[in-house]
Amino acid sequence: MKALRIAHIDTERTWRGGEQQVFSLVEGLAARGHQNLLIVRRGSALAERAEKLAPQMPVYPLGEWDLITAHFVNRRLRKDKIDVVHSHTSHGAALAAIATLGTRIPVVTTRRVDFPLAKNIFSRWKYSRAKKIVAISEGVRAVLQQSGIPDQKISVVPSGVNFKRYRDIKPLVKKALGIPDDAYLIGQVAALAPHKDQNNLLEAVAILRKSLPNVRLLILGEGEMRRALENRIKELNLAGIAQLCGFQDNALDFIPAFDVFCISSKEEGLGTSIIDAMALRIPVVATQVGGIPELVEPEITGYLVPPRDPQAMSDALKTCLLGGAKNQSIVAKAAEKAKNYDILNTILRMEAIYTQLSTDLST
């Protein structure tokens, strides 16, 4: 296998699932002999965490269509004789599209969300510049097709998790989290963003308390919805019941303490935190959106409910919390399914795409 020079673009400021994917992908590619260049926002979480992982080009784009930043990126791509550029975010796709103008460097763009593409001419142009668009689930592929992307241009490469991370877990117990041992603990690991719809989960917990008064909820994550969710907790009289724990570096340590892991999204590309819960044998309740049904099969690997339906979510949470022996079968099958999402599979499939594009370019 020919060693390739791959530039990865991710200009996000924060650390979310996408940035974990970039880190793990670059780490795996480097182990397989490829050279990587990380084009990242100066001072971002990814830039700091990946400082020793690969050479970096720090940038500070003033907007999605920053021509000056694109000019300097173009110069670096030429200087480093990059074989493939991989943009990992929507804004990164714009930077990659402009920065590769005047070159023959193929662009790969990953689409991690199941939102329809914007219909404006600029969005159409930046995605047209990509030789391959990678969808992280069949659900995302369907949305791309509906947005007008030709099927032959789309490859589905599911996100993966590095199973080695689980070896370093230091499992927390309820008592260490300030939760009574006899409480039913629901947990979530997700950014506080509109599409994650934590309001739905809070309303479900408010309903559930009527029959299970000792239920508790911990949400690990940070984001723009914090203030609104804090207000909603007060409105629903969930103070002391539901806690927003903020971003946690050791989120994996929390998951073993959960009695059920719940994702309440109204839109979701796939959900690697679900894979973490499945691998750690925690039963999952999730919404039937995007790529989630590819992970959570009803009553087989978890419990699925319609989005934006607090009553249905409350019912499923109660069924799960009181599931007993049935949950043992579910978590066993879920853990087995999670093995299909080992990060090595993601790395090998991305490597094949890069190699094919590089080969096409040289013929």
N, C-alpha and C positions, 0 to 999 in steps of 0.2 A: 504494500500500500504506500503510495507516494505521500511524503510529508507535505502538508499544505500550510500556507500562511493565511490565517483567517482573522479578519477584523470584526469585532463584536461591538455594536453600538447600543448603549442603554444610558439615557440621560436623565433617568428618574432620580429624585432626591432621596427617597425613602427606600427602606428594605421591605419588600413584599415577596410574594411567591415567585413572581417573575425574575426578581434579582437573585433569589436562591437558585432558580433554574439556570441563569447565566453562569453563576459561580460554579455550580456542579458540572455544567457542560464544558466550560473552559478547563476546569480541573481534569476532567476525564479525557478531553482531547489532548491536553499536554502530556498525560500519561501514555497516550498512544503515539507520541512523537510529533504532534503538530505544533506549529508556532502560532501563538495567539497575541493579538493586540486588543486591548480594552479601551474603547473610546467612551469615556464616562464623564459625568458632570463633576466638576471640581468640588471636593468636599462632601460628595454624596456618600451614603452608607455603603454602596457597592465599591466605590473608589477606596474607601478606608479598609473594608474587609478583604478586598482582593489586592491589596498593596504588594504582597509578595507572591501573588499567584501568576501574574503575567505582566509584561510591559504595558504601561498605560499612556494614553494621550488625554490629559484632562482638558475639558472644554467647558465653556459657560455660555451656551446658546441663549440669546435674548428672546427667542421665539422659535416656533416650529420651522419657519422659513428664513433662518439666519444665514444669509449668503456669505458673510465674512467667515463665520465658523466653518461652513461647508468648504470654502476655499482652502483653509488651512488643513482640513481633514483630507481633501483631495491631494494636497501636496504630500501628506504623510502616507497615504495609501500608495502613491507612486514611489516614494522613497523606499518604503518597506517591501515593495513588489508584492502587494497583497493579492492572493488568488481569489478570495471570496469575501464579500462583506455580508455580515448577518446582522440585521436590525431586529431588536427584540421588543420594541415598543412602537406605538403609533408615531410619536414624535421622532423616534429613531428612524422610522421608515422615510420620513421627509428628508432628514439629514443624509441618509444613505443615498436616496434618489438624486439629490443635488450633487453630493460629493463625488459621485461616480460618473458624472457627466464628462465626456471627453476621454473616457477610459473604456476598456472592454471588460472591466471587473464585474462579474455577475453579482446580483444582490439577492439575498434570501431574506424574507420578512416573516417573522412569527406573529401570529394573531392569537392572543390568549383569552380574548373576551368574546362573548356571543352577542355583542351589539352589532346592529347593521352598520356598514360603512357609511360615512357621510356622503351625501350625493353631490357635493360641489366638485368643480373641475379640478381643484388642487388635490383632493383626496383621490379622485380617479387617476390622476397623473402619477402620484407617488406610488400607488399600488401597481400601476401598469409598468413601472420601471423594474419591479421585482421579477426575476426569472422564475422564482418559486415562492409561493406563500404557504407557510407551514401552519396548519390548524392543529391545536392541541387536543381536539376531540372531534368526533363525527358531528356533534352539535354545532361546533364552530364552523366546520366545513359547510354545513347546510346554510348557515347564515351568510357565509361568503358567496355561495352559489346564488342565493337570493339577492345578493348585492351586485350580481353581474360578473363575478370572477369566473373565468372558464375553469371547468373541472380539471382539465389536464394541467392547469397551473398550480393546483392545490395538492399538497401532500399532508396526510394526517400523521403527526408524530406526537403521541401523548407525552405530557410532562411526566417526569420520573422523580423518584426519591432515592437518596443514597441510604441504603439499608445499614451501612456502617455507622451512621449517626446514632442509631438506636443502642449501640454498645455503650455509648457514653452517657446515657440517660441516668439521672439521679432522681428516681421517682419520688414525687411529693405525696404526702398523705393529706387527707382532709383537715386533720387537726392543725397541720403546719400552715394551711391556707385560711385558718380561722373559721372552718366549716365544721359543724357538729358531726360526729361519726355516724349518727343515725339519719342524717339528712340525705335526700336524693340530690346529687350534684349533676347539673347540666353544664356542659362546657362548650365554648366556641373559640376557635382561633381564626380571626378574620379582621381585615382592615375595617375601620368604621367609615364605610363609604355607602352612598345611597343604594347601589345595586346589591349590597350585602343584606339590606333590609332587616337590620336588627330590631326595628320597631315591631315587625311581625313576631319575632321571638319573644320580645318583652310582653306583648299582648297575649301570646300563648301561655307564658308562665303565669301571668295574672289570672288566666282562666284555670290553669292547672292547680293553682294554690287552693282553689275551693274544695278540691277533693284530696289533694296531697299538700297539706299546709307546711310540711317540712322540706319543701323543694327549695333549692338554691341555684343560682346561675352565675357563672363567671365568664366574662367575655374578654379574651386577650387580643389586643390590637389597638391601633391608634388611627386617627383620621379626622376628616372634616366634620363628621356627624357627631362628634363627642358631646358638644354642648346640647344639641337637640335630644340626644339619647339620655343625657343626664336629666333634662327636663321631663322627658317621658317617664323615666323611672319614678320621679316624684309624683307625676300625675296618676300613675297606676298604683301608687302606694307600695312600691317595691324597694324602698330604701332598706338596706340591710339584707335584702333578699337577692337582688341583682347587683352585681359589681362590675364596673368597667376597670379592668386591671392594667390598661395601657399596653404598649409594646413590651414583650418579654423576650429577652435573648434566649432564655431557656424554656421556651414554650413547650418543648417536648417533655420536659420534666413534669408539667402540669397534667398532661393528658391521662396518665395512668390513674389519677385521682378521680377522673370523671366517671360517673355511672352511665352517662350517655353523651355522645358528641353530636352537636346539632348545627347544621348549616341552614340558614333561613333565606338565602339569596333569591331575588327575583330574576337575576341573570347571573350565569356562572359558566366560564369556559370549561373547567374540569373540576379543580379543587384538590390541590395536593395535600391540604390539611386533612381532608377526608381519607386520603391514602394513609397518612400517618396514623390516624385513629384506627383504621382497619388493620394495619400492620401491628399495632399495639393491642389489638383485641378489645377495643372499646366499641360497643354497638353504636350505630350511626342512624340518626334521623335527619333527613335532608329534603330539600324541595326538588320537584321534578322539572328542572330547567337545564338548558344548555347540555353540557357533557356529563352532568351528575348521574343520569340513569345508566351511563356506561360503567359506572363504578357501583352504584347502589341499586341492586335488583330487589324489588319489593318482597319482603318476607324471606329472602334468600341471603343477601349480603347486607341487609339493612332495612330501613323503613322509609318510604317515599310519600310525600304529601304535595298537594298543589301549592304553588306559590301564593303569597298574600292571603292565606287562609289560616288565621290564628287558631280557630276551633279545631281544624283538621290537624294542625301541628300539635296542639295540646293533647288531642286524643292519641296521636302516635307516640308522643313522649311518655304518656301514661302507660300505654301498652308496652313500650320498651322498658320503662323503669320497673314494671311489675312482671316482666317477661320470664324471669327465672330460667328454667332449663332450655326453653326455646332460644333464648339469646346465646346460649353456649354453641348451638348449632350454627347460628347466624354469624357469630364472631369467628368461628373456625373457618367457615367458607369465605368470609370477608378477608381474613388473613391470607388465605391461599390465593385469592384473586389479587390481592395487593402485590404479590410477587411478580405479577405481569408488568408492574410499573417500576421495576428497578431502573435506576438512572442509566445503567449500562446499555439498556435497550434504546433509550433516547439518544445516547452518545453515538451508538453504532448506526442508527438510522440517519442522524444528522450527518455523520461522516460520509455515508453513502451519497447523500444529496450533494454535499460539497464536492466530492470526488467526481460525480457525474457532471456537474456544471463545469468543473475545471477541465475535464476531459473534452466536453463539448466545445469548450473555448479553444482548445489546442488543435482541434481537427478541422 
